[in-house]
């Protein structure tokens, strides 16, 4: 599990883009009691292999 910031660095995106993917259900995640979001590294890797643009196109 990665923080949104670590996920953004991993795929070369902004944190806002990462949160957009979460909102679009493109990434698996868990939200801690504190409100911090932790992202699944496997779903992030799948998104990275397809490319963020592919994610956004498929969810339009």
C-alpha positions in Angstrom: 0.0 0.0 0.0 1.3 3.4 -0.9 0.3 7.0 0.1 -1.1 9.2 -2.6 2.1 11.1 -2.7 4.2 8.0 -3.2 1.9 6.7 -5.9 2.1 10.0 -7.7 5.9 9.9 -7.7 5.8 6.3 -8.8 3.8 7.0 -12.0 5.0 10.5 -12.6 1.6 12.1 -11.9 0.3 14.7 -9.5 -1.5 13.8 -6.3 -4.6 15.4 -7.7 -4.5 13.0 -10.7 -4.1 10.0 -8.3 -7.1 11.2 -6.3 -9.1 11.5 -9.5 -8.3 7.9 -10.3 -9.4 6.9 -6.9 -12.7 8.8 -7.4 -13.1 7.0 -10.7 -12.6 3.6 -9.0 -9.5 3.0 -11.2 -7.4 2.2 -8.2 -8.0 0.0 -5.2 -7.5 1.8 -1.9 -8.2 1.9 1.8 -8.9 4.9 3.8 -7.5 5.0 7.4 -9.5 6.3 10.3 -7.4 9.5 10.1 -8.6 10.0 6.5 -5.3 9.2 4.8 -5.7 7.2 1.6 -3.5 4.2 0.9 -3.4 2.8 -2.6 -2.9 -0.7 -3.8 0.5 -1.0 -5.5 -0.9 -3.8 -7.8 -3.7 -1.7 -9.2 -1.3 1.2 -9.6 1.0 -0.9 -11.6 -1.8 -2.1 -13.8 -2.8 1.5 -14.4 0.8 2.5 -15.1 1.0 -0.4 -17.7 -2.1 0.8 -19.4 -1.3 4.5 -19.0 -3.4 7.1 -17.2 -5.0 8.3 -20.4 -6.4 4.8 -21.0 -7.9 4.9 -17.6 -9.6 8.2 -18.2 -10.9 7.2 -21.6 -12.3 3.9 -20.3 -14.2 5.7 -17.5 -15.8 8.5 -19.6 
